[in-house]
Amino acid sequence: MSTTTFTPTYAPDTALQEALAARFLRYSAISSQSDASATAVPTSEGQWELARLLEAELREAGAQEVHLSDTCVLTARIPSTLPSGIEAPAIGFCTHLDTVDVNLSPEVHARIIDYRGGDIYLNPELDIWLREAEHPEITRYTGQRIIVTDGTSVLGADDKAGVASVMEAAVRLLAADADATGQVGRAAQGAGAGTSAHPDIYLSFVPDEEIGLLGVRTMDLARFPVDYAYTLDCCELGELVEATFNAGHARLHVEGVTAHPMNSKGNLVNPILVAHDFIAQLDRAQTPEHTEGREGYLWVNSIDGNQATTTVDISIRDHDRAGYDSKKAFLRDLAERTAETNPRASVRLDISDIYSNLEDAKTNANAVASERLRAAFTRLGIVPINLAMRGGTDGSYLSTQGIYTPNFFTGAHNFHSNCEFLPLPAFEASYRVVRELMAG
């Protein structure tokens, strides 16, 4: 999407952009990478630090029912200002505390630059660049202020830009409600306020989204009693997600037979080679590097082996439920055949479901969540980019629990990369969508 097609219906507000940027820089300075090797939730201390900061800010702003669980799930409520006797659906927002671990520094040193075009020298000391030739999308933002990394880490806009937009909107709404002194519907002053009577709004901030939606699974949904919700967990201005993958994890366990080379003939069973036999029968055309759009895949993403045992980890993804189930059945059949051709080895396949396609949770009753999101885009002059996400969000889990949860943009580009960047006008647009949705 070219920014030239975005003609906002509002006057861009530099002061609001600066407030959003300041909030994001404060949050991004807290190292909160999730750690897939850890066993407890949350998997990193930094997520506690960020959650406690948000908790304090929400309490200071006047939010009610602020609660931080023993698994670092933070929830809060902004009370309804609707006139007595008027009911409306309760609305939720869910964003995640952790940032991804992609073997870059856990410490984020973000800064704002005035982008004048061309390449960006992210780190002169280490000679790290964001090259226009490699990331031509950057040219769309010539003349804008953008937040970038120092090239040694991800930016963490996934999902701290989402956290910042929701928090800025919540704090401003609570201030506007307080300023109204009980006069329901009185407009608040200030950039992007647009305050009128609104329903109950519930906020949730969850840990460990990046490693299998671990945190949201521990949420006490009694503290999030909403009719529908939204996540802010995708990229550029306009992205709107109503479909995610069905996702599963498979682990192949192979136990071989060890033997010294002196008497290995007829005795040794090499588990690494047995695992190789299994992997060799996978379809190379059904891998992430050969698929796009709504095409599913099987992804061998980890192999750990020695003379005695080998494990193989495989990601299973498909938007279509039947295709997803077919991939699981194929892996089970392949494991059985591998065991049959290697009778002296022990071969076991474990498969677990991680999340489901939120598209499958959409009904006539909850479709209002999508309708309101699209209406907010229209009111703001945002052209939607409709995505079937090649991934998942916390909303993928919430949707299986009866809370339909579509997803929309933060404004950033290049998630999970040291070339991640966040244009401030797009950041403002994401915030304004939140405020429109909060209006109920």
GIVEN-V62616 format. One record per backbone hydrogen bond with DSSP energy under -0.5 kcal/mol. NH is the residue of the N-H (numbers start at 1). CO is the residue of the C=O. Records with the same first field share a line. If there is no record, write none. Layout:
NH->CO + CO
This chain:
5->2
6->3
7->5 + 381
8->6
9->380
12->10
14->12
17->13
18->14
19->15
20->16
21->17
22->18
23->19
24->20
25->21
26->22
27->23
28->24
29->25
30->27
31->29
32->30
34->99
36->34
38->35
47->44
48->44 + 45
49->45
50->46
51->47
52->48
53->49
54->50
55->51
56->52
57->53
58->54
59->55
60->56
61->57
62->58 + 59
63->58
64->77
67->75
69->67 + 73
72->69
74->72 + 205
75->67 + 73
76->203
77->64
78->201
79->77
81->198
82->198
86->83
87->85
91->200
92->228
93->202
94->230
95->204
97->206
98->206
99->32
102->100
105->152
108->106
109->107
110->108
111->148
113->146
115->113 + 144
116->114
120->130
121->119
122->120 + 128
123->128
127->123
128->123
130->120
131->129
135->131
138->135
139->136
140->137
141->138
142->139
143->115
144->141
146->113
147->422
148->111
149->420
155->417
159->157
160->156
161->157
162->157
163->159
164->160
165->161
166->162
167->163
168->164
169->165
170->166
171->167
172->168
173->169
174->170
175->171
176->172
177->173
178->174
179->175
180->176
181->178
182->177
183->180
184->182
186->183
193->190
201->78
202->91
203->76
204->93
205->74
206->95
212->209
213->209
214->208
215->207
217->213
218->215
219->216
221->219
223->220
224->221
226->224
227->90
228->90
229->404
230->92
231->406
232->94
233->231 + 408
234->408
239->236
240->385
241->407
242->240 + 387
243->387
245->391
246->318
247->355
248->316
249->352
250->314
251->350
252->312
253->251 + 348
254->252 + 310
255->346
256->254 + 308
257->269
263->260
264->261
267->264
268->264
269->257
271->269
274->270
275->271
276->272
277->273
278->274
279->275
280->276
281->277 + 278
282->279
284->282
286->283
290->287
291->288
295->292
297->317
298->286
299->315
300->298
301->299 + 313
302->313
304->311
306->309
310->254
311->304
312->252
313->302
314->250
315->299
316->248
317->297
318->246
319->294
324->320
325->321
326->322
327->323
328->324
329->325
330->326
331->327
332->328
333->329
334->330
335->331
336->332
337->333
338->334
339->335
340->336
341->337
342->338
345->342
346->255
347->345
348->253
350->251
352->249
354->247
355->247
358->356
360->357
361->358
362->359
367->363
369->366
371->367
372->368
373->369
374->370
375->371
376->372
377->373
378->374
379->375
380->376
381->377 + 378
382->377
384->382
385->238
386->384
387->240 + 385
389->243 + 387
391->389
396->393
397->393 + 394
398->394
399->395
400->396 + 397
401->397 + 398
402->399
403->398
404->402
406->229
407->241
408->231
409->239
410->234 + 235
411->235
413->421
417->414
420->417
421->413
422->147
423->411
424->145
427->423
428->424
429->425
430->426
431->427
432->428
433->429
434->430
435->431
436->432
437->433
438->434
439->435
440->437
